[in-house]
Amino acid sequence: MTTVAISTLPASRSYTRTGAWAFARMQSGVWTKSQTMEEFAVPDKLFVGIDVAKDWIDIAIYDSGPTRRIANTRQAIEAWVNGLDHERIGLIAFEPTGGYERVLRLSLRQAGLPFARVHPNQLTAFRTRRGIKAKTDRLDAGLLAAFAAVELATRGLAPIVEADDVLREMVARRRQLVDTLQAERCRAAMAQVPAVKQTLARVIKALEASLDGLEAGIAGHIAANAELAAAARRMQTVIGVGPVTVHTALGELPELGRLSGKEIAALVGLAPRNRESGRSHARATTGHGRPGVRRVLFNAARAAIRWNPVMRAFYHRLTTVNRRPGKVALTAVMRKILVTLNAIVRDRQDWKHA
């Protein structure tokens, strides 16, 4: 999985600004060029902000001319990308918009242009600091361009690891089917009218068939890729980690094995965030990140504290010796499983306690 995209570090993790950031081109999977901040911040570099809508995208260049609007289609975006002076592009920033940005992201990645996906909360904070109250698509594009030039250009940026889009989409669809199936089963349990029960039974049967077929498709997709298949086998050597956990992690967490334990925990949303001010010390909380991954890790942790001796001992030490609440201890087990899976994929080794 190679890419030239860049992204900000996880918001819940602190980091040191070193003055150098990880913009690099990759050729044949090898880093061939890196630039320090001083080399990068030259006057002729362009910072581009793009506001993505369903039917069009608005493009603004920091301190340079009016905003441009083009259709959100592959043909229009590729024509715009081909017309750019690639050597002058410093950074292109846009917000994730529920999938409408996929064509843009793919075109930028294929062209080898540096881009960053900006979290909406960061842009909202930037808008507030600038005292901007109006909100339009064109204003948002200009704000993204300014954010790229003023904020992102001074941060330590890390390469984005692009996911397997096919596997990610199948994993997301499986979760949707599971949720819908559970909802229909709950309705069936409460239904009284025979006609309603019959319709619910037919829907449940169709959903179960769809779910079985999709799970077979996910397994087949992973088996067809030697690297994914090897990683999946190693990950399941951890007692409590089953196929669903493995499939979700591989589909929705492509950074697995490429980050440190603290970084992967922050990315998924399992790194506690302190809330302290003066004499006030609130309980640290976790959240945000990748909720789909946390969901399967929760079930894996519940199985692990029953059947995995290592995780069971860890859980009982937290609850008995350290007197942590059960849910806090379970969250710690989730994090421990995640860090363990990260090390397994990174080192390409089975779990040492298997």
N, C-alpha and C positions, 0 to 999 in steps of 0.2 A: 504494500500500500504506500505509494509515493505521492507527494503533493508539495506544492509551493505555497499553500495557503498558510496564514498565520492567525493566531487567536490570542486573546488575553489569557493570562493565567487564571485559575479558579478564584472567584471573588472571595471565598471564605478562607483562602490561604495567604499568609503574609509572605512577602518576598523582598529581596534586596534589589534595588535598581543599580545596575552596574555601569550604565552608560553605553553598553553594547547590547544589541538585541538580535534575535535570531531570524533575520530575513536572509534567506538563502535560496539559491536555485538548486534543483536536483537533476542530475543527468545520470541515467543508468543507476539510479538509487544511491548516488554518492553526492555528498555535500561538496559543491565546487566553488562556492563563493559566499562569503559573509561580510557584513559591513558593520562598522561601528557607528554610533549615533552621529559622531562628527562627520564621517564620510557620507552618511545618508542625508543629513539635513542641509542640503545645498539648495540654492535658490531655484534651480530649474526643475526640481522634483515636484510632481503634481500629487495632491491629495484629493481623492474623489469620494464623494458621498452619494449613495444611491438609495432612494426610498422605493421599495418594491410594493406594488399593488397587484391585483389579480390580472388586470388587462394591460397595464403599462408600468414603466419604471421612470422615475425622475432622477436625472443625473446632474450633480453640481460639482464644480471644481473649486477648491478653496481659493478665495481671493482672485477669481478669474472668471469673469463673464456671467451670463444668465444661466438659469437652469434649463436643461434640455429634457424633453419627454419623448420616449420611444415605446413601441409596443413590447409587451413582455412575451416575446416569442423567440424561438431559437434563431430564426433567420435575422431578425432585427438586432438582437443582442450580439450575435457573431459579427454582423456587419459593423456595429459600433466598436467592438473589441479589435477587429482587424484594422480599423482606422486610427487606433491609438499609437502613439510613439511609446513603445513598451519600455524603452530605456529611461523615459522621463517619469514613469509612474512610480510614485513612492509607496502609496497604499490606497486600496479601495475598501471602503467600509459600508456595510449595510446591516440591517436588522433581519433576524429570522422572521419569516411571516407565514408559518404553518405550511411550508412547502412551495409557496409561490416563488421563492428565491432559488429553486433547484436549477433551473435552466441557466440563470446568471452564474451561480457557483460553478456549474460544470464548464461553462464557457471560459470563465476566468482561470479555472484549474488547467484546462487544456491549453490555454494560451501562455501559461506560466507566469501569470500576473499575481503579485502579492495582494491578498485580501484578508479582511477580518470581519467576522460576524459579531456584531456589538449587542450585548445584552440590553434589552429595553430599559431596565432599571438604571443602567449607567448613562444612557442617553437622557433619561428623565432628570437625573441629578445634574447633568451638564446643562440642560435647558434651564433648570431652576437657577443655577449659579449665574447664568447669563441674563437672567431676568426676562426671558422670552415667554410670553403667555399665549400668543397666537400659535395655531397649529394647522398647517396645510402640508400636502405632500411635497411641494416645492421647498417650503421652509425646512421640513425634516431632512430633505436631501442636503441642503446647505449646512444644517446643523451637524449631520453626519460627516460632511467634509471637514468642518471645523474641528469636530471631535477627533478625527483621524490625525489632523495636523498638530493640534494643540496637546491632546492627551495620549493617543496611541503611539505617536512618534517618540515619546519620552519614556515609554514603558519597556520592560523586558517582555518580548513576545516569543511565543513558542510555536513550533510547527503544528498545524492541525493534522491529525491522523484521520484520513478519510475512511469511512466505514464501507462495508459491503452493502450497497444500497438494496440489493435483492434480499439479502438475509434480514436486514433491518426492517424492511417493509413487511416481510412475512411474519417476523416476530411481533411487530405492532398489530398486524391483523389477527394473529393468534390471541393476543391479549383482548382485543375487541370481541372476538367470538366467545372467549371465556366469560367476559363480563355480561354479554348478552344472554348466554346460556344460563348463567346463574340467575339473572333477572327473570327469565322465562320459567325456570324451575320454581322460583319463589311464587310467581303468579299461579302456576299450576297447583301448587300446594294449597292455595287459598281459593281456587275456583270452585264453584258449586254447580254451575249450569253445565249440563253435558255437552252442549254445542261449544261452549268456551273451552272445556277440557279437551275436546277433540282438536280444535285449532291449535291449542298450546302443545299438544302431543306431537302434531305434525311439524310445528316449528322447531320443537326441541329435537326431534329426530333429524331434521335437515341440518340443524346447527351442529349436532354431534357428528354427522357424516362430514360436514365441511371442516370441522376441527380435526378429525382423524386424518383427512386428506392433507390438510395444511401441515400438520405435524410430520407426516411422512415426507412432505416436500421439503421441510426444513432439514430433516435428518439427511435426506438425499443430497441436498445442496452442500451441506457440511462434509458429507462423505466424499463428494466429488472434488473437494479441495484438500490436498494432502496436508497443507499447513493447518487449516482449520480442524481437520479430522484428528491430527496429532494433538493439538491443543485441547480439543474436546475430551479426548481419552485421558489425558493427564489430569485435567481439571476434575474429572469424575473419580479420581483416586482419593479425593477428600470425602470422607464419610459424611453424608448429609447433603452433598451437592449432586443433584440429579440432572437429567437431560434438560428440563425446562430452565433451570438456573444457568446451565452452560450455554444453551441456545440464546437466551436473552443477553447474557454477558458478551458473547461473541458478536451478536447483532447490534447491540446498542452501546457497547463500550469498547470500541476499537482501540482505545488507548491502553487497554489491559496489557501489561508486560512492558510498556514503554515509559512508564512514570514511576516515581518512587512510591513507597507505601503511603506517605502523607499526602502526596499529590493525588493519587488515585482515590483516596478516602474523601478528600475535599471535592474532587470532581463529581463523585457519586452523591455527595451530600451526607457523609457520615463523619465529618470532622466537626467537633463541637465548636460553637461560636460563643465566645465569652461576651457577657453584657455587664459591664462594670462602669460606674461613674461615681466618683467621690466615695462615700461610705456605702453606696448601694451596690450590692453584688447579687445579680439575678442568676438563676440557674442557666448554665450553658445549654444551648439547643442545637439540634441538627436539622437539616432540611435542604430544600432546593436541589440542585444537581440533577441526577437521573432517577426519577421516581420509579420507572419501570424496573430498573436494576435493583433498587432498594426493596421493591415488592418481592422479588424472587429470593433475595438474600434473607428477608424476614422468614420466609418458609424454610429456607435452607438452615437458618440458625435454629429454628424450632426443632427440626429433625436432628441437628447436630448435638444439641444439649441433651438429647435422649440417647443417641447411638454412637456419638463420636467421643471416645474417652478423653481426648485432649481438650475439646471444646466444652465437654461436660465439666471437667475439673476447673477450667477457666471460669465458667459461669458460676459454679458453686463457690469458688474463692471470692468472686466479686459480691455475691449475695450474702455469704455467711461471714467471711473474714472482714471484707471491706464495707459490708452493710449497704450495698447499693440496691436501689429498687430493682425489681425484676425486669422492668422494661428497659431501664438504663443498662443493665447487665446484658440483656438480649441485644441491644443496639451495639454494645461492645463486641459481642460475638459476631454480629453481622460484619462489623469492620474487620475483625480478625480473619474471618473467612475471605473477605475481599482482598485483604493484603496478602493472604496465603495464595489465593488464585493468581494474583498479580505476579508473585515471585515464581510460581510454577510456570506460567507462560513465559516470563522473562528468562528463566534459567533452562527452560525446556527439559524439566525433570519432573518425575512423579513426586507426589507428596511424600515427605521423608518418613511419616508415620504410617504409610499405607501397608 
